[in-house]
Amino acid sequence: MSEGSADPTALALRRVPPPPPIASSGGPPPLPRRHRASSEFKETGSALPPPLPTRPAHDPPPVASVAAKPSSRVSNGIAPPPTRAIGLNDKLPPPRRRSFGDSDDSDSEHAGNERTQPSMPRLNRALEDLPDSTHCSRRAPVLPNYIFARARIHVAAPACVAAAAGNHVAVAGHHHDLRVYDLSRGDSPVFTIDLKDLPIERRGKEPRITAMEFRMGEAGEEDGGFLWCGSKDGHVWEFDVQRGALVRVRSAHMHPVAHVLRHGRAMITLDDSGKASVWKDYHDLNAGGQPRIARTADKQGFVRIFSGLLWTSSGSGAGSGSSNGAAGGQRGPTIRVYDIFSLNCTAKLVTPPDLLGAVTSGAMLPSQPQLVYLGHEGGYISCWSLSPSATDGASPNGTPDLFDSGRPVPCCVQVVKISVSDVLSLEGVVDKLWMGSRKGTITAYDVETKPWTITNMWQAHGELPVLKIFADPFSIGKSQRLHVVSLGRDEQMRFWDGLLGTDWVEAEVQKREAEFSTFRDVNVLICSWNTDAQKPEALTGNTENVNFLENVLHSVDSPDIIVFGFQELIDLENRSLTAKTVLLGNQKKKTDGTISEKVSRSYRMWHERLVHAVRLAMPVDDPYVVAHTDSLVGLFSCIFVRQRQKHLLRDSAITAVKRGMGGRYGNKGAIVARFVIDDSSLCFINCHLAAGQSHTTARNQDLVAILEDGTALPPSGIDWALPYVGGGDGSMILDHEICFLGGDLNYRIDQRRDVVINAIESQELDFLLNHDQLRKQAKHHPGFRLRSFTEAPITFAPTYKYDRRTSDYDTSEKRRAPAWCDRILYRCRDPSRVRALHYRRYEANVSDHRPISAAFRVTVKSIHHEARAAVKSDVQTLWRERELGLLCSVQDFYTSHHIL
């Protein structure tokens, strides 16, 4: 039968009837019918598809005794999906995905169960579980008044063939030169050796160094005085860096030497073909010497020696940031561990338990000598035990796997996500794990905390990748310091203080602030309110509405700083209004700080009303002026200070952080304002976080993005070491000594609506607070970013959600459960310097939220610089004693693990 003359009966059998209409209005339309050409069954020789196999008969399930009521909606209030009629061999339509928006549409009486939360993308779901950086120091650990801090040494990238041993630094040039530096004399080469001039046989046109490492010295020799270099031709050279002379040469490989490694007195050279030459002593490099040969896999991207084991890895693994990149069944990167110093050089293939990207780097920590840390693309660290137990799952039979020599085979015991970007370089320094990123930052992690925390993070190589980090163990004996060297894509070599001495000194000086500072108190009043798009003229109808602003301003005597933080000042459902606000956002303030005429009328009206209310409520002889004002779609912040204290404010700045639609839209986010008063830095954050009963994770992620935004504010123009904390420059929120965070945080109560209502009526607030999402996160979630913040005791009923102009909680169809969505929290480096005076709500009922306010007595400091310099000098003396002890312990580790 031809395609054009198909049997009408067969065509009728293939027609799929349309799905029945949905009974309730407002449901999605039925899916369109899908037609197939009759040629689809041409290969079978028949117009009909093959019959389906017969299904075995089953007894029907028993019918429930209670008849179900006919309804087009299931018990959770969601309409059933339309019926889909899919023919045989038809392509399946894309699945319907539930949107994860910012609206309150997901609220319901039964939405308190976190298990109903829609699945988040893998990257976003892990964001709040990344190591906490809210307490990290962003001060670069430079070596003050030391030539290494000023050294500028060019290193060709991306190969970055360089080595350091105390004052001596060796760098391979782009082509056929070797530069040797003695940094005790300066950062200009003391020797430049042209490899073409060496009296050696060459296999190629130009000799080029491809790998290098300093070796240990013999008796009477200086450690780190001799450099081994591997070449593109397979030669191994030894140079005396003090004389700039070639001492020994050996044609040891037929392929380019990719790695030169040191293990005590032994040296290992490894070429691209996988041939490893183990030189038990540098004398083996002489003509009569004979290295032991071992075979490894070829073209290894990662090679390191840890505790006498050679670790190698190749392959792309799961790919950078991929969640399912092991296509074709590959389970992560290939990692091989060789017992390189045993006679038969046993090799073992080890596999991490999770799907990870390629291995880029590895490290050991002196404080954790039984662990090896491997860095992976995708931002992961895998942790490997060198002495695995049966509980570590080293082998299927429950006993640790062993090399032929009897040594246990390392086993992966943990995988940690530490970054949203790739881990490019890694080094263990004392008790911190240093990581180099693609964005030019070096981050130090404390791996002993659970979860890991970030202690230091600084910009090391501009915005370019940090390609390599390594500690220089020779620097301990040669310079009485521990140097850490980083090489970047900017082709610069940088030197850092591995002991992080500056941070220790500054922390100790801050502990003695009372010896060089004077203090005074200032009163701070903060008011937060989600206005639900109500304008000032709506404050009518009862005395609570009419006197609302006056009551707030009189809630504390003589406030020095008044902060108003409003949310939903405009109707976020009004697309034209929000679009206008977004488009004109950069024109919202004039040069004198007043509100522009081009922005929404609501902002202007509230600004004028607040100015008028402050003017009426405060004494005429002690006026207030606006210090900051800003808006972000629905957010609005306005900060007043006493006019007689305005001249004391320095380093003022205000900005907005968008969090709606993944940071592209400002319907959710924060307005951040800061200034320095005397010598204390204050920061005020007005937030509106993700809504929805079950969207706790999204709110947590909003806080991560807001608090850890390193570009939220402009860097300070004054001495950052005094008003700011943690080595910060004021560009990050938690650089500030005192922070206040308030707004519609949207954290809910994990209970049914009727339970919450009954508890409110019975004044059982403590019961509800035990189920408050914010408090539960702070108690049970180690990575929750507000754990370091404090909130005054809550003694008022939940402030959300009310029917407008009533005292009734939400009686709409959604019937949302009441919650303390509106909060004010604070954080101070010294908690005793912030004391809460009150924390209360107001009964203005024009919005679906009740407004709240909090007042604080804040202690600010003024520093006497001469006295501070004397204290710092005493602390530096203490540091030198502590430094010697740390250097001795680190040197013992390097010696015991044959790194020295």
N, C-alpha and C positions, 0 to 999 in steps of 0.2 A: 504494500500500500504506500503510495507516495505521500509526501508531506502535505500536498495540497488537497488530498482527497481522504482526509481522516474520517473514520467512522463517527457519525454524530452520536451514537450511543456511548462510544468511548469518551468523546469530548464531554458529554453530560456527566459521565462518572468522574471525570477529573475536575469538574467545577466544584469549588469550595463555597458553601453557603456563607453569607456574611454573618458576623457574630451578632448575637442578640443585643439590643440597645440596653444601656444601663438605666435602671429605674430612676435613680436620683439625679436631680439636675446638677450641673456644674462638674460632672465627671469628664474624663478625657474622651474624645471622639473615638469611634471604632477604628481599628486599623484597616487600611485599604486591602482589598483582595489582591492576591498575588497570582498572576497568570503564568502559565508555562507553555512554551511552544510544544506542539506534538512531536517535534524532532527529539525531545528529551528521551523518549523511549525507543528511538530508532534502532539502537544497538541491540535491544532485547528481542527484536523481531516481532514484537507485539505492541499494540497500542496501550496495553494495560501494564501497570507495574507488577512485579512479582508478588505473589501473596505473602502476607506476613505469617510467621510461625504461629501455631495454635498455642494460646496461653492456657496453662493449667487452671482448672476450676478451683475457686476458693469460696468458702462460706462468707456471706456478707457480715460485717460487724454488727453487733447488737445495736438496736435503736435506743437512744436515750429516752428516759421516761418522760422528760419535759420537752414538749414540742418547741422547736425554735421558731421565733417570730419572724415572719418574712421581712427581710430588710436588705437593701442593696449595700449596706455598710457592715463591716466586721466590727468586732468589739472595740478595736482601738481607734475607731472613728475614721478610718481610711477606706475609701471606696475600693472594691475589688478590681483587679485589672481586667481589661476587656479580654475576651477569649481570642486566642490566636489560632488560626487554622493554617497549619504548615503542611504542605504537600511533601511527598517523598523526594529527596534530593534537592529540595529548595534550600537556598541560603538562609540561615537564621538571621532575623533582624537584630540590630544592636539591643542589648538589655537596657531596661529603664533603670536609671540610677537616681537615687534620692539625692536631691541637692543639699549641699551643706552650706547654708547661707547664714546671714547675720540676723535674720528676723526672729521674732518670737513665735513663729508659726509652729515650731516643734513643741511649744509648751502645752501641757495638758495636766489633768489631775494626776495621771499615772506616769508622768514623765520623769519621776525622780529616780528611776532605776538607771544607773550608769550603763548597764548592759544594752540599753536601747540606743546608745549613741552610735551614729553611723560611722563606718570605718573611715579612718583618716589615711591620707597618703603616707607611705612609709617614712619619708623624710620628715614630714610635719609631725608625725606621731612620735618621732624620736627627738624632736627639737627640745622639749622641756626636760628630757632625760640626759642631755649633753652635760658635761661637767660645768658646774656653776662658776661663772666668772665675775659675780657681783662683788667679790671681796679681793680681786686680784690687784696687784700693783702693776701700773703701766709705765713705770720708770725703767728706762733701759739700764741694765747693770754694767755700766761702763767702768773702766778702771781710772779713777780720777788722778790727775797729776802724774800720769804714767804714759810713757811713749806709745804703749800698745793701744791706748784709747784714741790716739791721733793718727795711727798708722793708716796709710792708704796704699794698699798693695793690689795691683791689677792681676786678676786670674782669668784666663780664657774660659769662657763658658760655651757650651754646657758641660764639657769634659771635666773642668775643675780639677786638674791634676796638680795637687799641692800637698805639702806636709809641713808640720811645725814641730820643733823640739826646743822649748825654752825660747831663747833669743833668736834662734836660727829658724828661718823660713825658707823653703825651697818651692819654686813655682816653675812648671813647664810652660814654655811659650806656645804660641800658635803653631810654630813650625819646628825649628831645629835648634832651639836655645834652651838653656837651663839658667834661671836666675836664683841667686842665693842672697838672702838678706840677713843682716845682723841688726836686729831692732834695738840693741843697746847703743848702736851708732846712728840710727835713723832709718827712714823707710825707703832709702835708695839702695839698689843692689850693690853688694860688696864684690860679687863675682857674677859675670855673665859668661857662661860657657857655651860656645858654639859647637854643637855636636859634629858638625862637618869637619872640624879641625882635629877630632880625636883619631888616633892611629888605630882604627878598627876596620874590619871588613864589613861592608854594607851590602845588603841584599836589595834594597830599594834605592830610589833616587835620593830621598832625604830621610835621615834618621829622625825619629820623633819619639819622645817619651810618652808612654801611655799609662804608667802607674808608678807610684813611688811610696817609700816608707823609710823612716829612720830606724836603725838597728841599735841594740844595746852595745855598750862599750866593753872591751876587755879590761883586765886589771891594768891600771895605769892609764886607761883611755877614758875620755869623757863620754858619758851616755848621750846619745843623740848627736854625736859628732860625725857620724858616717851615714850616708844616704844610699839606699838601694833604689835603683830605677829599672823598670822594665820598658822595653822599646817595641815599636811597631814591627821590627825585624825579628823579634824573639830574643834579643840580647838582654842580659842582666848585667848592670853596671853598679859599681860601688864608688862613690865620690867622698872625698874628705872635704866637708863643707868649710872647715876652718882654713884650709889652704887652697880650696878651689881646684883640687887635683883629682884625676881619675886614678883609683887605686887598683881595682880589679875589674875584669870583664870576662863574661862567659856567654857563649852562644848556647843557651839552654833550651830554647823552644824553636819550633818551626813556624809557629803562629804568633800573632801579636800577644804580648803579655798584658792581660786585662787587670790583674790584681797582684799587689805585693802586700803580704801580711806578716805581722810580727807576733811571735808567741814566746816570751822570754828571750833566750838566746837564739832560738830557731827562727827561720824565715821560710815563708812559703810563696812561691810564684805560681800563678795560675794563668794559663793562656785561653784563648777563645775556643780551642778544640776540646777543652776539658782536662788537659794534661796538667797535673799538679806536681811541682818539684818541691820536695820537703828538704830544706837545708838545715841540718841539725846545728850547724855552726857556720859562721861566715867564712871559715877557712875552706869549706867545701866549694866555695866559689873559685878557688884556685884551679889551675889546669888539672892537677891530680885528684881533686875532690870529686866525689860521686854522690849526688843527691838521691834520695829515695823517691821513686816515681809512683804516683797514685793516679787513678782515673776517676774523673767526675763527669757529670753531664756537660755538654758543650753550651756555649753562649749563655752563661748564667748572668742574669741582670743584678742579682743581689748575692754578695759573698761577704761573710764575716766569720771570725773565730770567737766563740764564747766558751770559756772554761774548757779549752782544749778540744772542742768539737767544731768542725767546719760546717757552717750553715750556708746553703745555697738555695736559690729559688729562681724559677723562670716561668714564663707564661703570663698571660693577661688575667688569669683568674676570672672573677665575675665582672670585672670592668669597674671603672670609676663611677661610684655612686649608683651602680646598677642593683636592682633588687632581684633580678632573675637572669643575670648575664651569663650563666653557665649553660649556654645553649649547647646541645649535643651531649649533655650528660656530664660535662666537666664540673667537678665540685671544688671550686676555688683554685688557687695557684698550686703549682707543684713545689713542694718544700722537701729538700733532701738534707739529711744530717749525716756527716761522715766522721767516723772515729779516726781522724786523719793521722794521729800519731801512733796508732796500733800497727802491728806488722802487716796485717792483711787489709787495713783501711775499710772496715765494714761500713756500708751505707744503709740508711733506713729512710723510708719515705713516710713522712708524717703529714697528717691532714687536720686542719682546724675543723671544729664541729659545725661552723656556720659558713655560709656562702660568702666569701670575701674576695676583694680585688687583689691585684698583683702585689707582691711584697716589694716595698720600696726601700726599706731601711730596717735597722734593728739596734738594740741596745741592751745593756745590763746596768742595774743600779747597785752601787755599793751598799745601800741600805737593804736591798733585797737580793742577796747573792745567789739564791736558788731559783731565780726567775729570769727568763729571757723575754724581751718585748719586741714584737715584730710590727712594723707599721705597714699599712695597706692602703691602696687606692680606695677611695670611698669614705675615708675618714675613720677607719677602724684600727684598733690595736689588738693583736692576739697575744696572750700571755702564756708562756710555756714553762712548765716545771722541769728542772734538771734532775729532780729526785722524786718522780711521781710515785704515788701510793696506789694501792689497789682501788681505792675509792675514786681516783682520778679517771678511771676508765681507760688506762693505758693500753689494754689488750682485751679481746673478747672474753677470755677465760678469767678475767679479774686479777691477773698478775701482771706486774710491769714487764714490758718488753725490754730485752737486753741486747746490747752489742755483743760480738764475739769475745770482746775483752772483759765482759761482765758488767760494763757500765750500763745504767738504765737509759733507755731511749726517752728523750723529752716528750712530754705530753701536754697538749693544750688544755689549760684549766679555766680560761676565761677569755671572752671577747668583749671589748668595750668600744662603744661609739664615742669618739671624742671630738669630731669635727664634721661639719657639713661638706668640707672640701677634702681633697686627698692629703694623706700624710706623706710628705715628700722626703723628710729627713728626720732622724731620731737619734738622741743620745741621752744616756743616763749620767746625771751629774749629782753627786752626793746622794740626796734623797728625793730629787726631782727628775721627772722625765721631760726632756726638752724636745719640742716638736717644731719643725719648720714647715710653713704653709705655702700655698701658691700665691698668696697676697702679700708676701714679704714680712710676715710676722713670725716671731718665735714665741712659743707658749710653753710655760713650765707647769707641769701637772703634779699635784700631790696624789700619789697612787695609793697611799695608806688609808685615805678617807673613803667611806662608802656612802654615796658614789664619789668618784674622783672629783677633785676641785682644781680650779685654775688659780695658781698663786701669783704668777707673773705673766705678762703679755706685753710685748713692745714691738714697734716697727723697726725691723733690722735692715732691710734691703729695699726701702721704698715700697713700691707696689709690685715688685717683681719676685718670682719664686725663690725660696731658700732651698738651694739644691743639696747642700751637705752641711752637717754639723758634726764636729768631733771634739772631744776633750783631749788636751795635750798633757799627758802624765809627766813628761819631762819638765814641764814648767814648775812643778812643785819643788824639785831640787835645784833648778837653775834660777828661778825668779821668786821663790817663796810665795807663789800664787798658783791658783788653778785656772789656767786659761781655757776657755771654750771658743773654738774657731767656727765661724759660719762662712759659707761661700754662697753667693747669690747669683741670680741671672743678670744682675747689674754689673757682674764681673769685678766685684770687690770682695776682699777678705776682711772680715771684722773680728775683733777680739772682745770677749766678754768675761766678766768676773763670775766664775763658776760657783763661788760661795755666796753670791748675792749679798755682799757685805753692806752696800749702801742701804738696802731695804732694812736690814737688821739695825743699822745705826739710826735711821729715821724713826723706826718703830720704838726704839728705846728712848729717843729724845721726846717723842710724843707722850710717853708715859710720865715724863717729868715736866709737863707743861706748866704745872703750878709754880715751878721755880722761876719761870721767866715770863709769866703772863699775868695780866689783871683781867677780871671778869665783871660783867654786868648783866642784868636781866632785861629782856624785852618780851612783851606780850604779843602773841600771834593769835589772830582769830581767823578761822577758816569756815566758810559756808559752802555746802555742796547741795545741788538740787537738779534733778531731771525735770525740766519744766513742761515736758510733753507739748512743746511748741506753743505754750501760752505766752501772750504778750503782757507787759506790765499792767495795762489797763484791766486785765482780768482779775487783779487782786482786789476784788470787791465782794460784797455779799455778807460778810461777817467780820468781826473784829480781828480774828486770827489772820485773815487775808489782808485786811487793810493795814494792820500793824506789823506784818511779817518782817519787813526789812528793819524797822525800828527795834523790834524785839531782838533780832540777831545782833545788831550793832550795840545794844545795851546789855548783851549777855555777859560781857566782861568789861571791867573798868579799864579805860585808857589803853586800848590796844595800840601797839606801835606799828603793827603790820596787819592789814585786813585783806583777806584773799576770798574772792568769790569765784567758784568754779561751777558752771552750769553745763548741763548736757541736754541734747535735743532741743536746742533753742529754736530750731526751725523744724518743720514737718519733714522727716526723712522720707516719707512716702511721696512727697511732692517733688517730682522729678525736675520740673523746670526750675524750682527754687534751689534745689541742691546743685543742679548744673550751673546755675548763675553763681552760686557761692564758690564752686570749684574753679570756674573760669576766671573769676575776679579775685581769687584768693590772694594773689600777689599785689593787689591794689587796695587791700583792706585797711591799711594804715597810711597816714600822711607822714611826712618827714618829722613833724612835731609830735608824733605818737598818737594823735587823735584819730577817731574812726573816719574812714573815707565815706563819702556820700554814695559810692557805687556798690557798696556791699548791701546785704540784706537789711531791710528796715528793722527786723527783729533785733539784730545785734546793736544797731544804733539806738533803738529805743531802750533796750536794757542798759546799755552803757550810760545813757543820759539819766535813767532812773536811779542807777546806783550812785552816780556822782551826786545827784540831788539828795538822795537819802543820807549819804555820808555827810554832806554839808549841813543838813538839818539836824542830824543826831549828834554831831561832835561840836565841841566848844568853838565859838567864833575866833577866840584868840589862839587856838591851837588847830589850824586847818590841816587837811589831808590833801595829798596830790596823788594822781595816778602814776605809779611806777612802771607798770606793765599792763598791756592788754593785747589779746590775740584771739583768733577764732579759727575753727577747723570744722567746716560743714556745720554740724550741730553743736560742737563744743564752743564754749566761750569762757575766757578767764580774764579777770580784772583785779589787779593788785593795787592797794592803796598803802601809802606810808605817811607818817607824820612829816609835814613840810620841814620842820626843824631837824629831821634826821635824814632828809633826802641827800644831803651832801656827803653823808657817811657811806652811801651805797657806791660800790665799785663793781666793775666787771659784770654789768647787767647784760642779760641776753634772754631771749624767749624764742621758742620754736615749736613746731608741731610734728608729731609722728603719726603717720597713717597706718591703720591696721585693717581696714575694710578691704575685702577682695584681695587678700594676700599682700597688703601693703600698698595697693594702688588707689584706694579710695578712702576718703576721710570720714565716712559715716561712723566708723569706730577708730579709736586711737587715743592720743593724748596731746595735751598742750603742756610744755615743759618750760618753766621760767626759773631763772637763777639770778642771784646777786651776792656780793660779799659785803657784809656789814662788820665794821671794825676789821678783825682778821679771821672771821668765821664765814664759811660759805653755806648758803641756804638754797635749797631747791624745792620748788613746788610743782607737783604733777597733778593735772586734772585729767582723769581717765574716763573713757567709755569703752568697756570691753564687750566681747562677743556675748550675745544674748542666747537664751534657750536653757531650759531646765537641765538638759543632759549635756550641755556643751562645756563642761568644766575643763576639758583638755584644751579647747580653743581659747578659753580665757587664760589658762596658764601660758599658752604659747604667745598670746598678746603681751603678757607681762615680760616674758623672756625678750621679745623683740623690742619692747619699750625700754626696759632697764639696761639692756646690754647693747644698745645702739651706740657705737663708738663715735658717731658723727651727729648725735642729737643736738649738741650745742657747739658753738665755736670755741676753739681753745682759748684758754685764759691769756690775757695780756700782762698779767702780773706774776710775781714769784709763786709758782705753783706749789712749792714745798711748804708754804705757810697756810693759806686758807683751805687748800684741798688736801685730801687724804689718799693714802694708797698709791702715791706716786703719780696720781692723775693730774691732768691739766684742765679739768672742768668740762671737757667735751663729752664726758659720760655722766649719767645721772648720779651714779654712786661714787663719783669722785668727790662729791660734796659732803661736808662734815655733818650736815643736818638735812634730812629729806622728809617732806610731807607728801603723801600720796592719797588722793581722795577722788570721789566721783561715783558714777554708776558702774561698780565693778561687776554687777550682774551675777554674783555667786548666790545660789539658791539654797533652800532647805530640802534635804533628802527625806521628805515625808509626804504622805498624801495630804491633800488639801483639807479634808475634814479633821485629820489629826492636828494639823497646824492651827486651824481655827479654834479647836477646842482648847489647845494649849495656851493660845493667846487669851482666850476668855478666862482661863483658869490662872493666868499670870505665871505659867510654868515656862518662863523664858529660858531657864537653864537647860531644860529638856530639849528645846528647839536649838539652842546654841551648840549642843552636842552633835546635832545633825546639820549644822551650818557647813556648807561646802568649803568656804574659805578656811575655817578653823580645822576642818578635817584634812585639808590639803597641807596646812602648816604642820599638823601633828604627824601625819602618816607619809607624806611625800618628801623624801630627802632632797629632791631637786627643786622644790617649790621656791620660787624666787622671792616670795614675801615672808619667808621664815625669819629673816633678820629684822623685819618690821614689827612694831608694837601697836596694839590697838587698846584704847581705854576701855574699861568695862562697859558692856552694852546693857542699859537698864530700860530701854524703850522698846515698844512693839515694832515688828517688821514694818518697813516703810514702803513696801511694794506688795501687791498692786491694788489700787483703790479705784472704785468708780468715781469719776470726777464729781466734785462738789458734794460728796457724801463721805460717811465714815464706814462704808461697806467695802469689804474686800471684793475683788473681781467677781461680778455675777454674770459676766458675759458667757457666751457659749464655751469659750476655752476654760473658764473657771480656774485661772492660774492660782497656784498655791502661794500664799504670802511669803516674803523673803526679805532679808536685810541686804538688798542690792546696793544701797547707798552707804558708803563707808569712808572713814578717814583714818589713815594709819601714819606712823612716823618711824623714822630710823635715825639714830645718832651714834657716832663713833663712841662717845661716852654717854651711856643711857641716863646718867644722873643729870645731864644738862638739859633734858626736856621733861617737864612735869605737866601732866594734863590737869587743866582747871575745870573743864566740863566737857561732856559729850552727850548731846541731846537732839531731839527731833522737834519739829514745829508742825502745827496743825493747819497750815495753809493748804486748802483742799482743791485748788483749781487744776492740779495735775494728777496723774495716776501714781505719782511718787510723793512722799512727804519729804520736805527739806530737812537737812541736818546741819549741825554746826559743832565745832570743837575748838576749844581755846587752850593755849599752852603758854607756860612761862619758860622761855628759852634762854639759856646762858650763852653769851657770846664772849669771845676773848680778844684782848689786844696784846700783841707780842712786843717784848722789849728785846731788841735784836742783839745787843751786847751780852745780855745775860744768857740768851739762847746759844750764842756762839761758845760761851764758856761751858755750858752743859754738853754741847756737842763734842767739844774737845775731850771731856772726861769719858764720854761714851766711846769715842774712837779709840781711846787707850784700852778700854775693856774689850773692844772688838779685836784688837791685835792679839790679845791673849787667847781669845776664843778661836781666832783664825788659825793659829798654830796647832791647836788641838784638832780642828777639823782637817787640816792638811795631813797630819800624821795618820788619822784614821783612813782617809782616802788613799794615802800612799800604801798603807798596809793592804788594802783591798787590791790595788793594782799589782802589788808584789805577789800576793797569794794566788792571783788568777793569771800570773805570768804576762800581764800587760806591761810590766816593767821587769 
